[in-house]
Amino acid sequence: MTTITKMKKKIIGFGAFTLCAVSAFAQQYPNPQYPPPQGQYPPPPQGQYPPPQGQYPPQQGQYPPQQGQGQYPVQQQSYGQPPMMAPQQLDQLVGPVALYPDGLLAQVLTASTFGYELPDAANWANNHSYLHGDQLAAAIREDQLPWDPSVIALLPFPSVVAYMAQNMQWAQQLGAAVLAQRNDVMDAVQRMRGEAYQYGYLRSNQYDNVVYDPGAIQIEPVDPALYYVPIYDPGIVFFRPRAGFFVGGAIHFGFGIGIGAAFAPWGWGGVGFGWRDHTILVDHHPWGRTWGNQRGYVHPYATPYRATGPRTESHQFHELERHGGGEHERR
């Protein structure tokens, strides 16, 4: 047998072995490999994402573009018991939001369990992004918005609710995991925070205080009434930095978003976590919604909010425009 013939047989044999190995790996780990390709987590709608390097999620007000109703895909909630996710899969799942301040993260996790409401909420938030603070809270009441308070709580953060609505598969997987294996989800958040802290990315700054306690790392706003959405790439901040990489520039922040007393009906009065006992706290009460009681559970709010009539668009649009140095109001 010639040397060339022997080499051909070796190449063919190696190729067959590789194909079998890849097939076995794909069956065991159906989710994408972590870290995913740059900026490709979760998989976005074609042509709409990813953002530029370091812009993850997008900055406040930058994304999505102003569009009308029907902008986001609507997916119905499934009530079939989801398969249990392994720790590596959960790490991948929580990566995009693990470094959010505790209060905002608690609202994201609870709102994800109402994923079917997110597209409509994202459209409303996008169309009313000109409203802030007490004016936004008043508009929510006037419009009789019918969604769960956990979803309404995200309306001051249009970029966050838009990201969740644009990535419905990811949002619904996150919600299913929160309902079915909440303890594991919270442990995954802590693992990701631990990685980011170990590699120097997660530190206290002018926006957030980071309280390092292994297994119970807290991220709290410096001003409890002012939240900043961190902008980062999960494919960077949870991994050892390459030589010469400036870790201090890996996490950016958007504009500050004021959350005052007017937002108390949607749980912002006391929201966060009991990390040691795996508790999500909303309005000082443990969030008790699980996979088994998800159809009937109603979270107790100190200042309950429920729409009392049909949804309506009752407030007026006010915008200041500048013309030759002057200002006038358009209604």
Rosetta silent file (secondary structure, phi, psi, omega in degrees, C-alpha in Angstrom):
SEQUENCE: MTTITKMKKKIIGFGAFTLCAVSAFAQQYPNPQYPPPQGQYPPPPQGQYPPPQGQYPPQQGQYPPQQGQGQYPVQQQSYGQPPMMAPQQLDQLVGPVALYPDGLLAQVLTASTFGYELPDAANWANNHSYLHGDQLAAAIREDQLPWDPSVIALLPFPSVVAYMAQNMQWAQQLGAAVLAQRNDVMDAVQRMRGEAYQYGYLRSNQYDNVVYDPGAIQIEPVDPALYYVPIYDPGIVFFRPRAGFFVGGAIHFGFGIGIGAAFAPWGWGGVGFGWRDHTILVDHHPWGRTWGNQRGYVHPYATPYRATGPRTESHQFHELERHGGGEHERR
SCORE:     score description
SCORE:     0.000 S_00000001
   1 L     0.000  131.950 -176.799    0.000    0.000    0.000 S_00000001
   2 L   -73.678  161.144  179.217    1.419    3.366   -0.993 S_00000001
   3 H   -62.670  -38.538 -179.787    2.085    6.180    1.458 S_00000001
   4 H   -63.636  -41.707  179.637   -0.559    8.382   -0.244 S_00000001
   5 H   -62.733  -42.557  178.629   -3.206    5.666    0.115 S_00000001
   6 H   -61.231  -42.419 -179.942   -2.435    5.296    3.824 S_00000001
   7 H   -63.473  -39.127  178.489   -2.727    9.074    4.336 S_00000001
   8 H   -61.389  -43.307 -179.197   -6.119    9.142    2.577 S_00000001
   9 H   -64.059  -38.889  178.729   -7.444    6.388    4.845 S_00000001
  10 H   -64.042  -42.530 -179.957   -6.274    8.247    7.955 S_00000001
  11 H   -63.408  -43.182  179.103   -7.955   11.477    6.822 S_00000001
  12 H   -63.642  -42.050  179.971  -11.237    9.672    6.066 S_00000001
  13 H   -65.166  -41.610  178.130  -11.160    7.908    9.426 S_00000001
  14 H   -64.333  -38.866  178.416  -10.474   11.109   11.320 S_00000001
  15 H   -63.185  -41.777  179.387  -13.310   12.860    9.487 S_00000001
  16 H   -65.061  -41.810  178.911  -15.789   10.130   10.420 S_00000001
  17 H   -62.237  -44.464  179.680  -14.701   10.267   14.065 S_00000001
  18 H   -61.297  -42.602  179.452  -15.079   14.062   14.162 S_00000001
  19 H   -61.513  -42.258  179.217  -18.563   13.900   12.640 S_00000001
  20 H   -65.237  -41.513 -179.377  -19.697   11.374   15.259 S_00000001
  21 H   -64.506  -43.561  179.104  -18.220   13.469   18.095 S_00000001
  22 H   -63.477  -40.660  179.584  -19.911   16.654   16.896 S_00000001
  23 H   -63.446  -42.503 -179.986  -23.244   14.854   16.547 S_00000001
  24 H   -65.379  -41.150  179.044  -23.015   13.462   20.081 S_00000001
  25 H   -63.206  -40.953 -179.145  -22.119   16.867   21.505 S_00000001
  26 H   -64.173  -35.564  179.747  -25.046   18.517   19.720 S_00000001
  27 H   -71.770  -35.908 -177.652  -27.483   15.986   21.175 S_00000001
  28 H   -78.134  -35.481 -178.668  -26.152   16.449   24.701 S_00000001
  29 L  -124.689   83.917 -176.429  -25.893   20.251   24.542 S_00000001
  30 L   -69.014  -22.199 -178.828  -28.646   21.569   22.259 S_00000001
  31 L   -78.246  159.603  179.985  -28.075   25.219   23.237 S_00000001
  32 L   -61.910  152.625  179.356  -25.424   27.339   21.508 S_00000001
  33 L   -65.769  145.275  178.563  -21.882   27.169   22.829 S_00000001
  34 L  -116.064  130.110    4.987  -20.882   29.772   25.408 S_00000001
  35 L   -78.132  147.646  178.875  -19.416   32.213   24.819 S_00000001
  36 L   -75.967  173.756  173.967  -21.292   32.683   21.542 S_00000001
  37 L   -56.871  152.308 -172.724  -19.874   34.536   18.554 S_00000001
  38 L   -48.203  120.292  173.681  -19.317   38.219   19.249 S_00000001
  39 L    73.607   12.812 -174.568  -22.599   40.009   19.934 S_00000001
  40 L  -111.288   38.146  176.627  -24.751   37.028   18.961 S_00000001
  41 L  -134.799  128.817  -13.741  -26.480   36.177   22.253 S_00000001
  42 L   -69.053  168.176 -178.137  -29.344   35.557   22.259 S_00000001
  43 L   -59.830  122.874 -175.306  -29.852   34.973   18.489 S_00000001
  44 L   -90.053  164.821  170.229  -31.398   38.203   17.140 S_00000001
  45 L   -59.674  137.848 -175.102  -33.839   38.782   14.316 S_00000001
  46 L   -55.531  128.887  174.112  -31.869   38.838   11.082 S_00000001
  47 L    84.171   -2.968 -177.079  -30.519   42.267   10.192 S_00000001
  48 L  -107.440  -13.914 -176.642  -31.621   43.977   13.443 S_00000001
  49 L  -150.759  167.442    5.317  -28.737   43.099   15.745 S_00000001
  50 L   -85.586  167.216  173.842  -26.014   42.890   17.066 S_00000001
  51 L   -79.062  173.271  177.449  -25.076   46.346   18.296 S_00000001
  52 L   -61.340  163.630  179.808  -21.499   47.641   18.055 S_00000001
  53 L   -50.590  128.673  178.113  -18.823   46.253   20.362 S_00000001
  54 L    83.269   -0.187 -177.956  -19.623   47.012   23.994 S_00000001
  55 L  -105.895   66.065 -173.634  -23.208   48.147   23.244 S_00000001
  56 L  -139.825  115.773   -8.692  -25.097   45.266   24.864 S_00000001
  57 L   -71.267  176.944 -175.297  -27.923   45.786   25.517 S_00000001
  58 L   -63.803  159.024  179.895  -28.444   48.980   23.493 S_00000001
  59 L   -68.248  155.262 -177.971  -28.312   52.368   25.161 S_00000001
  60 L   -55.810  124.516  177.627  -31.465   53.900   26.551 S_00000001
  61 L    83.688   -8.961 -177.537  -33.559   55.324   23.732 S_00000001
  62 L   -80.886  -30.322 -171.877  -31.173   54.089   21.040 S_00000001
  63 L  -148.941  137.920    6.712  -33.060   50.906   20.188 S_00000001
  64 L   -86.725  170.590  176.243  -35.528   49.919   18.869 S_00000001
  65 L   -67.737  156.925  179.155  -36.369   52.493   16.187 S_00000001
  66 L   -66.367  118.625  177.419  -39.694   54.285   16.412 S_00000001
  67 L  -141.829  170.240 -178.558  -42.311   52.100   14.788 S_00000001
  68 L   -86.751 -166.513  179.067  -46.000   51.469   15.153 S_00000001
  69 L   -62.775  157.351  179.984  -47.943   48.566   16.606 S_00000001
  70 L    82.485   15.511 -175.864  -47.083   45.078   15.483 S_00000001
  71 L   -74.568  -32.527 -172.426  -43.357   45.731   15.790 S_00000001
  72 L  -110.028  147.036  177.612  -42.560   42.716   17.964 S_00000001
  73 L   -71.600  138.624  178.735  -43.285   39.036   17.404 S_00000001
  74 L  -105.018  127.141  177.358  -45.921   37.597   19.713 S_00000001
  75 L  -122.870  134.331 -179.028  -45.440   34.066   21.003 S_00000001
  76 L   -75.523  146.226  179.195  -47.991   32.260   23.107 S_00000001
  77 L   -73.032  136.507  177.744  -46.973   30.953   26.497 S_00000001
  78 L   -99.868  139.401 -178.615  -46.529   27.209   26.710 S_00000001
  79 L  -107.057    9.221  173.880  -47.636   25.373   29.840 S_00000001
  80 L   -71.656  139.487 -178.727  -45.770   22.132   29.176 S_00000001
  81 L   -58.444  122.946 -178.697  -43.226   21.360   31.893 S_00000001
  82 L   -76.153  153.056  174.793  -39.854   22.600   30.592 S_00000001
  83 L   -67.821  146.338  177.879  -36.776   20.365   30.754 S_00000001
  84 L   -66.865  137.367 -178.525  -34.423   21.149   33.604 S_00000001
  85 L   -97.398  140.822  179.119  -31.487   23.253   32.469 S_00000001
  86 L   -74.971  159.760 -179.272  -27.916   22.457   33.431 S_00000001
  87 H   -53.893  -41.393 -179.251  -25.777   25.035   35.266 S_00000001
  88 H   -63.801  -37.888  178.229  -23.791   25.878   32.119 S_00000001
  89 H   -67.745  -39.427  178.838  -27.020   26.513   30.199 S_00000001
  90 H   -68.174  -37.129  175.880  -28.365   28.724   32.987 S_00000001
  91 H   -57.616  -44.148  179.371  -25.110   30.682   33.091 S_00000001
  92 H   -65.202  -37.870 -176.687  -25.566   31.368   29.401 S_00000001
  93 H   -67.613  -42.717 -174.854  -29.225   32.263   29.888 S_00000001
  94 H   -88.058   -8.824 -175.177  -28.729   34.863   32.626 S_00000001
  95 L   -49.231  -46.290 -176.640  -25.526   36.357   31.191 S_00000001
  96 L   -65.068  -18.148 -175.771  -27.134   39.377   29.463 S_00000001
  97 L  -124.453   -0.559 -173.567  -28.812   40.599   32.678 S_00000001
  98 L   -61.828  -26.009 -177.400  -26.683   39.190   35.518 S_00000001
  99 L   -98.031   10.227  173.547  -24.905   42.521   36.062 S_00000001
 100 L   -67.735  150.098  172.358  -28.093   44.587   36.283 S_00000001
 101 L   -55.360  148.843 -172.550  -28.680   46.295   39.661 S_00000001
 102 H   -53.228  -44.781 -178.199  -30.579   43.975   41.981 S_00000001
 103 H   -61.709  -46.093  179.298  -33.868   45.906   41.831 S_00000001
 104 H   -66.547  -41.171  179.362  -33.946   46.032   38.051 S_00000001
 105 H   -61.950  -41.015  178.739  -32.861   42.394   37.762 S_00000001
 106 H   -60.784  -40.134  178.102  -35.677   41.293   40.101 S_00000001
 107 H   -69.003  -36.356  178.258  -38.216   43.078   37.874 S_00000001
 108 H   -65.309  -45.297 -178.268  -36.685   41.523   34.743 S_00000001
 109 H   -64.441  -43.695 -179.421  -36.834   37.994   36.164 S_00000001
 110 H   -70.357  -39.138  178.958  -40.431   38.307   37.334 S_00000001
 111 H   -65.342  -30.751  179.644  -41.562   40.049   34.125 S_00000001
 112 H   -63.547  -22.013  177.826  -40.003   37.268   32.048 S_00000001
 113 L   -75.929   -8.101  173.178  -42.579   34.883   33.522 S_00000001
 114 L  -115.910   46.291 -173.169  -45.206   36.938   31.652 S_00000001
 115 H   -56.306  -31.940 -178.633  -43.318   36.805   28.375 S_00000001
 116 H   -66.934  -15.473  177.800  -46.468   36.834   26.239 S_00000001
 117 H   -91.178  -12.666 -172.957  -47.193   40.385   27.505 S_00000001
 118 H   -65.513  -41.740 -179.294  -43.786   41.792   26.591 S_00000001
 119 H   -58.148  -45.812  179.585  -44.358   42.586   22.872 S_00000001
 120 H   -64.742  -40.710  178.954  -47.374   44.792   23.575 S_00000001
 121 H   -65.096  -37.939  179.623  -45.593   46.427   26.515 S_00000001
 122 H   -65.850  -39.318  176.621  -42.509   47.103   24.386 S_00000001
 123 H   -62.484  -44.100 -179.975  -44.610   48.829   21.739 S_00000001
 124 H   -63.418  -46.124 -179.429  -46.249   51.022   24.374 S_00000001
 125 H   -61.750  -38.822  179.964  -42.914   51.898   25.979 S_00000001
 126 H   -66.211  -41.513 -178.024  -41.428   52.708   22.586 S_00000001
 127 H   -76.437  -12.670 -179.230  -44.320   54.970   21.612 S_00000001
 128 L  -122.131   27.321 -177.235  -44.200   56.794   24.966 S_00000001
 129 L   -68.365  -10.225  177.686  -40.440   57.102   25.406 S_00000001
 130 L   -79.801   -8.222 -179.512  -40.864   60.893   25.609 S_00000001
 131 L   -98.761  143.391 -179.446  -42.480   60.485   29.050 S_00000001
 132 L  -144.349  158.660  172.491  -40.446   60.169   32.246 S_00000001
 133 H    57.777 -135.138 -176.062  -40.933   60.100   35.996 S_00000001
 134 H   -62.497  -32.892  177.832  -44.326   61.121   37.359 S_00000001
 135 H   -64.073  -39.657  177.707  -45.655   61.875   33.853 S_00000001
 136 H   -65.879  -44.156  178.953  -44.915   58.312   32.777 S_00000001
 137 H   -60.951  -40.108  178.569  -46.564   56.883   35.895 S_00000001
 138 H   -65.060  -40.176  179.525  -49.645   59.030   35.260 S_00000001
 139 H   -65.260  -36.466  177.661  -49.859   57.864   31.646 S_00000001
 140 H   -60.773  -43.813  179.226  -49.705   54.226   32.752 S_00000001
 141 H   -67.644  -45.123 -176.650  -52.713   54.798   35.000 S_00000001
 142 H   -62.762  -35.309 -176.510  -54.635   56.837   32.445 S_00000001
 143 L   -83.256   -2.746  177.093  -54.170   54.233   29.714 S_00000001
 144 L    53.952   50.266 -176.712  -55.484   51.410   31.911 S_00000001
 145 L   -65.853  130.953 -168.117  -52.621   49.133   30.932 S_00000001
 146 L   -92.840    4.959 -171.130  -53.731   45.545   31.508 S_00000001
 147 L   -83.906  168.652  177.070  -50.395   43.770   32.055 S_00000001
 148 L   -62.202  145.473 -179.597  -48.968   42.279   35.202 S_00000001
 149 H   -55.171  -29.595  179.202  -47.323   44.887   37.456 S_00000001
 150 H   -65.735  -32.954  176.892  -43.937   43.208   36.943 S_00000001
 151 H   -74.987  -44.304  178.816  -44.174   43.979   33.209 S_00000001
 152 H   -60.743  -32.461 -179.272  -45.421   47.529   33.811 S_00000001
 153 L   -61.205  -21.503 -179.107  -42.476   48.046   36.173 S_00000001
 154 L   -89.861   -6.889 -176.313  -40.116   47.817   33.171 S_00000001
 155 L   -60.443  -30.002  174.724  -41.839   50.547   31.125 S_00000001
 156 L   -67.041   -9.759 -177.605  -39.415   53.246   32.401 S_00000001
 157 L  -117.878   71.514 -174.524  -36.675   51.134   30.733 S_00000001
 158 H   -59.563  -31.557  179.697  -37.758   50.952   27.067 S_00000001
 159 H   -68.778  -33.036 -179.740  -34.416   49.525   25.904 S_00000001
 160 H   -71.875  -50.218 -178.886  -34.716   46.635   28.383 S_00000001
 161 H   -66.793  -30.955  176.520  -38.307   45.699   27.582 S_00000001
 162 H   -67.202  -42.340  178.655  -37.547   46.113   23.861 S_00000001
 163 H   -61.165  -42.257  179.942  -34.602   43.747   24.099 S_00000001
 164 H   -65.743  -40.210 -178.828  -36.745   41.146   25.846 S_00000001
 165 H   -70.517  -35.837  179.656  -39.519   41.497   23.281 S_00000001
 166 H   -71.814  -23.051 -179.354  -37.127   41.277   20.330 S_00000001
 167 L  -118.365   62.326 -172.588  -35.616   38.109   21.808 S_00000001
 168 H   -63.086  -36.746 -179.821  -38.793   36.320   22.811 S_00000001
 169 H   -61.296  -45.430  177.773  -37.312   32.820   22.732 S_00000001
 170 H   -64.371  -45.633 -177.344  -34.653   33.867   25.223 S_00000001
 171 H   -61.528  -41.395 -179.103  -37.136   35.814   27.390 S_00000001
 172 H   -72.874  -33.509  173.897  -39.568   32.909   27.570 S_00000001
 173 H   -64.719  -40.199  177.323  -36.791   30.445   28.352 S_00000001
 174 H   -63.302  -45.399  178.944  -35.689   32.741   31.154 S_00000001
 175 H   -61.812  -41.588  178.537  -39.245   32.996   32.469 S_00000001
 176 H   -63.123  -39.678  179.193  -39.719   29.235   32.357 S_00000001
 177 H   -67.528  -39.009  177.843  -36.486   28.743   34.275 S_00000001
 178 H   -61.384  -40.457 -179.521  -37.505   31.318   36.896 S_00000001
 179 H   -73.069  -39.589 -170.926  -40.786   29.454   37.424 S_00000001
 180 H   -92.488  -30.499 -177.763  -39.395   25.918   37.333 S_00000001
 181 L  -148.453   63.125 -175.600  -35.940   26.269   38.945 S_00000001
 182 H   -59.407  -42.961 -179.499  -35.640   29.668   40.559 S_00000001
 183 H   -57.073  -43.393 -179.294  -32.905   28.618   42.989 S_00000001
 184 H   -66.504  -36.719  178.076  -30.710   27.471   40.101 S_00000001
 185 H   -63.649  -45.258  179.702  -31.344   30.716   38.199 S_00000001
 186 H   -65.930  -36.614  175.956  -30.270   32.811   41.186 S_00000001
 187 H   -64.858  -36.989  178.433  -27.202   30.634   41.676 S_00000001
 188 H   -64.774  -41.064  176.910  -26.322   31.169   38.004 S_00000001
 189 H   -58.364  -43.681 -179.652  -26.555   34.949   38.469 S_00000001
 190 H   -66.786  -36.945  176.457  -24.157   34.690   41.377 S_00000001
 191 H   -62.478  -44.071 -179.447  -21.722   32.551   39.382 S_00000001
 192 H   -66.101  -42.023  176.990  -21.705   35.105   36.571 S_00000001
 193 H   -62.688  -40.111  178.286  -21.254   38.007   38.972 S_00000001
 194 H   -61.170  -41.355  177.871  -18.425   36.100   40.643 S_00000001
 195 H   -63.585  -47.424 -179.070  -16.679   35.623   37.301 S_00000001
 196 H   -62.623  -35.303  178.072  -17.050   39.293   36.386 S_00000001
 197 H   -71.902  -43.096 -178.932  -15.703   40.318   39.794 S_00000001
 198 H   -58.005  -39.000 -177.118  -12.804   37.863   39.661 S_00000001
 199 L   -89.580    4.490  172.122  -11.631   39.251   36.318 S_00000001
 200 L    90.197    2.791 -178.047  -11.940   42.856   37.478 S_00000001
 201 L   -79.024  -39.908 -174.917  -14.937   43.940   35.419 S_00000001
 202 L   -92.998  110.661  179.349  -17.480   44.248   38.231 S_00000001
 203 L  -146.188  158.821  174.194  -16.556   47.002   40.658 S_00000001
 204 L   -63.983  148.236 -179.871  -18.266   49.852   42.499 S_00000001
 205 L  -151.274 -167.293 -178.119  -18.466   53.071   40.500 S_00000001
 206 L   -72.000   -9.462 -178.324  -20.384   56.356   40.386 S_00000001
 207 L  -102.322  -43.423 -173.763  -23.541   54.476   39.336 S_00000001
 208 E  -132.720  148.318  168.401  -23.644   51.319   41.469 S_00000001
 209 E   -98.944  128.201  177.870  -22.248   49.979   44.719 S_00000001
 210 E  -105.176  118.056  177.798  -20.998   46.399   44.478 S_00000001
 211 E  -101.379  107.525 -175.134  -21.065   44.511   47.778 S_00000001
 212 L   -86.429  112.501  175.305  -18.813   41.486   47.347 S_00000001
 213 L  -142.032  102.400 -173.402  -19.991   38.522   49.394 S_00000001
 214 L   -48.188  125.031 -177.714  -19.311   35.205   47.589 S_00000001
 215 L    89.148  -11.465  179.792  -22.644   33.613   46.744 S_00000001
 216 L  -146.945   47.204  179.973  -24.536   36.787   47.630 S_00000001
 217 L   -70.881  126.648 -179.063  -22.939   39.567   45.576 S_00000001
 218 E  -107.645  144.385  172.579  -25.190   42.624   45.577 S_00000001
 219 E  -125.594  111.734 -175.306  -25.353   45.434   43.014 S_00000001
 220 E  -123.903  140.912  176.890  -27.246   48.445   44.319 S_00000001
 221 E   -61.049  141.496  175.154  -27.718   51.929   42.810 S_00000001
 222 L   -58.807  -43.809  172.481  -25.692   54.659   44.498 S_00000001
 223 L  -103.946  113.362 -175.724  -28.927   56.681   44.487 S_00000001
 224 L   -57.573  -20.225 -178.513  -31.799   54.267   45.284 S_00000001
 225 L  -100.605    9.472 -177.318  -34.166   56.353   43.142 S_00000001
 226 E  -135.749  112.598 -177.251  -31.867   56.508   40.099 S_00000001
 227 E  -106.136  141.496  173.978  -31.125   53.429   37.998 S_00000001
 228 L  -121.159  130.510  179.514  -28.553   53.068   35.227 S_00000001
 229 L   -83.554  120.354  177.705  -28.733   50.159   32.778 S_00000001
 230 E   -72.095  141.885 -178.659  -25.298   48.567   32.356 S_00000001
 231 E  -117.087  114.231 -175.027  -24.207   48.032   28.766 S_00000001
 232 L  -154.101  165.570  178.236  -21.826   45.109   28.288 S_00000001
 233 L  -106.327  116.312  179.206  -20.942   42.112   26.171 S_00000001
 234 H   -60.351  -24.455  178.237  -21.408   38.761   27.970 S_00000001
 235 H   -74.178   -2.117  179.505  -18.753   37.309   25.680 S_00000001
 236 H  -116.941  -52.898 -165.827  -16.209   39.601   27.342 S_00000001
 237 H   -74.283  -11.289  179.146  -17.033   40.370   30.973 S_00000001
 238 L  -105.580   17.233 -177.372  -17.336   36.776   32.164 S_00000001
 239 L  -136.438  155.500 -178.865  -13.962   35.655   30.822 S_00000001
 240 L   -58.798  128.894 -178.561  -10.335   36.308   31.589 S_00000001
 241 L   -70.166  146.715  175.886   -9.232   39.477   29.766 S_00000001
 242 L   -69.979  161.582 -178.276   -6.553   39.205   27.146 S_00000001
 243 L   -58.672  130.707  177.277   -3.203   40.797   27.860 S_00000001
 244 L    84.696   -2.216 -178.534   -3.358   44.574   27.726 S_00000001
 245 L   -77.842  133.508 -179.617   -7.166   44.751   27.674 S_00000001
 246 L   -85.084  102.222 -175.230   -8.587   47.637   29.751 S_00000001
 247 H   -67.391  -26.046 -178.148  -11.239   45.996   31.909 S_00000001
 248 H   -66.925  -15.741  179.872  -12.496   49.349   33.144 S_00000001
 249 H  -101.139    8.838 -175.107  -13.941   50.143   29.727 S_00000001
 250 L   -82.369  -22.447 -179.497  -15.910   46.914   29.278 S_00000001
 251 L  -119.105  123.925  177.358  -19.086   48.082   31.046 S_00000001
 252 E  -114.824  172.889 -178.356  -20.808   51.323   30.072 S_00000001
 253 E  -137.244  143.616  176.669  -23.992   52.933   31.337 S_00000001
 254 L   -83.326 -160.464  179.297  -26.908   54.695   29.687 S_00000001
 255 L   -71.797  152.391  175.979  -28.840   57.669   31.018 S_00000001
 256 L   -70.133  140.548 -178.830  -30.093   57.652   34.590 S_00000001
 257 E  -119.352  116.168 -177.827  -33.735   56.619   34.995 S_00000001
 258 E   -77.322  129.732  177.082  -35.620   58.035   37.947 S_00000001
 259 L  -123.630   95.101 -176.951  -37.840   55.630   39.876 S_00000001
 260 L   -99.585 -165.914 -176.231  -39.739   57.614   42.486 S_00000001
 261 H   -63.320  -22.808 -178.619  -42.715   57.030   44.767 S_00000001
 262 H   -64.845  -18.139 -178.341  -45.120   57.239   41.818 S_00000001
 263 H   -97.383    9.054  178.761  -43.973   53.774   40.730 S_00000001
 264 H   -56.590  -36.799 -179.436  -44.811   52.102   44.055 S_00000001
 265 H   -61.512  -14.557 -179.226  -47.920   50.347   42.618 S_00000001
 266 H  -110.880   26.017  167.666  -45.603   48.291   40.420 S_00000001
 267 L    88.558    6.636 -175.767  -43.413   47.010   43.204 S_00000001
 268 L   -79.729   -2.977 -179.471  -40.578   49.511   43.216 S_00000001
 269 L   -64.452  -38.239  178.697  -41.016   50.317   46.919 S_00000001
 270 L  -155.779   96.099 -173.987  -38.817   47.441   48.038 S_00000001
 271 L  -131.134  137.888 -178.455  -37.420   45.165   45.340 S_00000001
 272 E   167.661 -146.138 -174.795  -34.356   42.925   45.356 S_00000001
 273 E  -138.907  150.234  160.323  -33.208   39.510   46.511 S_00000001
 274 E  -103.876   90.285 -169.484  -32.619   37.342   49.510 S_00000001
 275 L   -64.187  -37.794 -176.463  -29.666   35.617   47.893 S_00000001
 276 L   -68.292  -37.572 -178.890  -28.971   33.130   50.675 S_00000001
 277 L  -103.068   13.771  174.686  -32.525   31.809   50.856 S_00000001
 278 L    57.161   50.214 -179.790  -33.198   32.181   47.091 S_00000001
 279 E  -112.628  133.389  168.502  -35.962   34.746   47.496 S_00000001
 280 E   -97.337  124.188 -177.697  -37.053   37.344   44.957 S_00000001
 281 E  -106.606  126.244  175.871  -38.496   40.323   46.810 S_00000001
 282 E  -131.018  121.415 -176.049  -40.988   42.654   45.142 S_00000001
 283 L    55.714   42.078  176.803  -42.586   45.404   47.217 S_00000001
 284 L    69.684    3.422 -179.315  -41.026   43.800   50.323 S_00000001
 285 E  -112.940  140.788  175.628  -42.910   40.531   49.684 S_00000001
 286 E   -63.545  134.147  177.387  -41.408   37.230   48.480 S_00000001
 287 L   -76.672  116.789 -173.296  -42.388   36.475   44.912 S_00000001
 288 L  -106.837   14.184 -178.918  -44.269   33.164   45.136 S_00000001
 289 L   -77.697  128.444 -179.855  -45.130   32.446   41.495 S_00000001
 290 L  -129.173  178.167  178.706  -43.957   28.991   40.389 S_00000001
 291 L   -62.716  -35.498 -176.134  -44.527   26.673   37.464 S_00000001
 292 L   -75.088  -30.932 -175.461  -47.335   24.922   39.329 S_00000001
 293 L  -112.028   15.115 -171.015  -49.343   28.002   40.365 S_00000001
 294 L   -61.746  -24.967 -178.224  -48.546   30.361   37.480 S_00000001
 295 L   -79.138  -24.247 -174.359  -52.145   30.550   36.237 S_00000001
 296 L  -117.935  -10.814 -174.379  -53.626   31.657   39.529 S_00000001
 297 L   -70.857  135.326  174.705  -50.883   33.351   41.542 S_00000001
 298 L  -128.048  119.207 -177.502  -51.316   37.068   42.289 S_00000001
 299 L   -72.932  137.497  179.175  -48.445   38.805   44.025 S_00000001
 300 L   -79.004  120.427  175.992  -49.426   40.971   47.013 S_00000001
 301 L  -109.533  140.146  179.146  -48.553   44.617   46.471 S_00000001
 302 L   -62.900  -37.208  175.572  -48.786   47.188   49.256 S_00000001
 303 L  -117.787   85.723 -172.704  -50.267   49.631   46.738 S_00000001
 304 L   -66.461  144.866  175.224  -52.133   47.341   44.360 S_00000001
 305 L  -126.237  127.391  172.348  -52.674   48.359   40.752 S_00000001
 306 L  -145.487  134.404  177.270  -55.238   46.802   38.482 S_00000001
 307 L   -62.646  131.364 -176.464  -56.806   48.288   35.373 S_00000001
 308 L  -102.899   -1.554 -179.849  -60.455   48.993   36.143 S_00000001
 309 L  -150.856 -174.019  179.892  -61.690   49.586   32.609 S_00000001
 310 L   -67.673  147.493  178.258  -60.836   49.000   28.965 S_00000001
 311 L   -62.556  138.620 -178.447  -57.393   50.011   27.817 S_00000001
 312 L  -145.527  164.017  174.717  -57.365   53.478   26.278 S_00000001
 313 L  -112.173   88.358 -167.630  -54.960   56.135   25.024 S_00000001
 314 L  -101.976  -14.999 -176.637  -56.262   59.053   27.052 S_00000001
 315 L   -94.078  163.038 -177.924  -53.312   61.398   27.543 S_00000001
 316 L   -97.538  154.897 -179.890  -52.029   64.011   25.149 S_00000001
 317 L   -92.531  123.094  179.298  -48.663   64.130   23.457 S_00000001
 318 L  -116.930  132.273  178.497  -46.534   67.130   24.420 S_00000001
 319 E  -143.730  133.904  175.944  -43.288   67.927   22.701 S_00000001
 320 E   -91.592  128.272  177.370  -41.040   70.948   22.864 S_00000001
 321 E  -121.263  145.014  178.993  -39.581   72.014   19.561 S_00000001
 322 E  -102.157  133.699  177.039  -36.963   74.643   18.951 S_00000001
 323 E  -137.141  108.906  177.833  -37.301   77.094   16.088 S_00000001
 324 L    59.305   36.864  177.985  -34.683   79.783   15.650 S_00000001
 325 L    89.861  -14.822  177.996  -33.727   79.695   19.326 S_00000001
 326 E   -96.347  173.338  179.790  -37.335   79.854   20.539 S_00000001
 327 E  -131.936  146.169  170.230  -39.549   77.072   21.898 S_00000001
 328 E  -146.979  161.181 -175.702  -43.196   76.210   21.484 S_00000001
 329 E  -102.068  133.354  177.581  -45.361   73.320   22.547 S_00000001
 330 E  -111.707  132.342 -179.773  -47.026   70.962   20.091 S_00000001
 331 L  -118.070    0.000    0.000  -50.072   68.929   21.116 S_00000001
